[in-house]
Amino acid sequence: MEESTLIAHYIPSMKKTHLTALKKLNIETIHDILYHFPNRYTEAAQEFTGTAEKGKEVAFTGTVEKINMRRTGGKRRMMIAEATLLTNGEKIRAVWFNQPYIAKQYTQGDTVEITGKIAGKEKPYFTNPTIKHATKQPENIFTANDSDEDTGTRRELIAVYPETKGISSRWFRATIEKILAENTIKKIDDLIPEDTRNRLNLPNRYDALIYIHKPTTQGEYEAAKKHFSFEQTLALQVTQHIAKNTRLTSQAYNLSVDQKETDTFMKNHFEFTPTKDQKKVVTEILKDIHSNKPMSRILEGDVGSGKTAVAAAVMHGIVTATPEESTSGKPQCAYLAPTEILAKQQFKTLIHLFKHLPLHIGFMSGKECLKYPSKVNPKEPTKVAKTQLKKWIASGEIAIIVGTHAIIQKNIQFKRLALVIIDEQHRFGIAQRQTLANAADTHTPHLLSMTATPIPRTLALTIYGDLDISIIEEMPKGRKPVKTKLITTKKIQKAYEHIHEEVEKGRQAYILCPRVYEDEDSPLRSVEEEYKHLARNIFPDLTIDVLHGKMKANEKQEVMEQFSDGTTDILVCTTVVEVGMNIPNATIITILHAERFGLAQLHQLRGRVIRSNHQPYCYAVTDSKNEQTLSRLKTFESTHNGFTLAQKDLETRGGGELAGIRQSGIPDLIMEALKNQKLTALARQEAASITKADPTLKHKQHQPLKRHLTYKKIHNE
């Protein structure tokens, strides 16, 4: 049996419900299920099952699936908090009499610890059990004996896996145990070279799989954790090194850019004085471009730090550059944005900045194509057919093309693509970026990726190992920090009054909810119910609209355009506005149920109102009583540096997002590794050593690693 064997082939009689559930968890093969690691462990005596005896006291950790409060009927009317809890694939109901505050302290998705006696004749349930937020795991996953330093203490433990509807931890345990008993799996190849494993005192891969799925001591768990943390970090680093080596063997356009002319452009055409960081980064990028080796650089900058201005300065340098080789034709630039509204905004910005130059700028989305300047009106763009715009791109007449995913098409060819700029790079996959690079001719374009998601340096060195890193930390002169206030629902009326004041000044506002639709079983506010409440009771005199991810693309586009044009006063929305909304006139945002978001994401959302020199405001609303949660939100309230908040998130919640894939819940072992700077540094060193001695991984000891990387590449595309 190979690791690539499909689960459906291994278990031909598997139920369709199981296959559907596995697909939701991105599990298709033997490899996928073996690497679906437990997120915690519980002792056998504490495992809850649907057949638990009435009157028996049970302690377990579970997830809040639903929680609400209601009033009973009859003479003795009382408030009841009621929750549906999920643990180990089983659901159980818990009821608290005359304790309605329970429903406010806990929300859907919270991990909680429950202790209480089972009641009920047919279906078991808890009455008035003790409940508290689960302690952080898995720093020491053997929580029943944290003070015991004897890692040889053995105990019967049960693995609890990330679950979804239709599949339980019990199913995972039985299936994985069956797979690990196969003789072919026992001979599984190691991805880490033997000499490296011996040097770092790591178990082999098969033993590590046994230890992670069925540990009997803390020592076994720690050994497995170290093995897989190193293994996955090494695989990622080797991938990055190979990509970098490939890039260095490619040929790029060597462009001679006049630095003084670029400096003059920034001085005369920007509406603000460029910061020292912006000037430094522009110089770094132009130095890279003056080479026949393709640049591959990522630009990190906090929200509102002026990354777009840097991109414009670099593009100015490109389109006015003198090619050092004799190849005919002017160099071209492609600017890729994650949303149509952001692409349109950048298109208009570039028209304004480059109106003094005799060049053509194109815009392409799935909805329309534009070309500037128009022959009829040289000051405005005009609509054109997509086929015609493609011809102009291929002929080189279009110097700069701005667009969305629409420009990532195999049938789009450039005459002389010298630079690709990707805004919010984590929104685009490696394969998509490669498609755009392949649209060039014989040369590989220089690549500048930009992100407003602050990433701690140790994390950036790991996930962007093939890229050079530039950072903008200084904000443009005149930009004011967001005045952030942490409030409870009882004080939200003051926030609404403040919103009204801002709108009366001609400004606009965001009100953000964690849910799209109303759910009577959930205490979380939804866009749907909040919109109705605000329009009817709070702001009947203002124009309010809604925006969320469930809307059709054309509906979202229309709403965003109306908000951008100033037609809408207040936008009630979900996190769909996290990226791609650049509305300088929006100065105030209210985030409901702020405890539901990580620090880095809260900072991104707050960044929607740092788009002008007007004073911005943010209200973070929470009724949480959890000390750890409140401490985290107070950090958000008092800290305005995105890199500081990202580092805090890394330390407390894990990496959050690795190479564009958002993590949630307890950090997995790979994300855990990123907090271990020593281990991460060792993986980088080992990857450099391997790829230097064996660039194509052709040596026998590196073949398993090569097969693994090929497998991951195929399944990620």
PyMOL commands that set and color helices and strands:
alter all, ss='L'
color gray80, all
select helices_A, chain A and resi 7-10+16-24+30-34+44-46+102-105+143-145+169-180+183-186+194-200+205-213+218-248+259-269+276-289+307-319+340-353+386-395+405-407+425-427+430-438+457-463+489-504+527-538+553-565+575-577+594-596+599-609+627-638+642-652+669-673+677-693+700-716
alter helices_A, ss='H'
color red, helices_A
select strands_A, chain A and resi 40-43+57-71+79-87+90-97+111-119+125-127+130-133+157-160+255-256+296-301+322-323+332-336+360-364+369-372+382-383+398-403+417-423+446-451+468-472+483-487+508-512+544-547+570-573+586-591+617-621+657-658+661-662
alter strands_A, ss='S'
color yellow, strands_A
deselect
rebuild
show_as cartoon
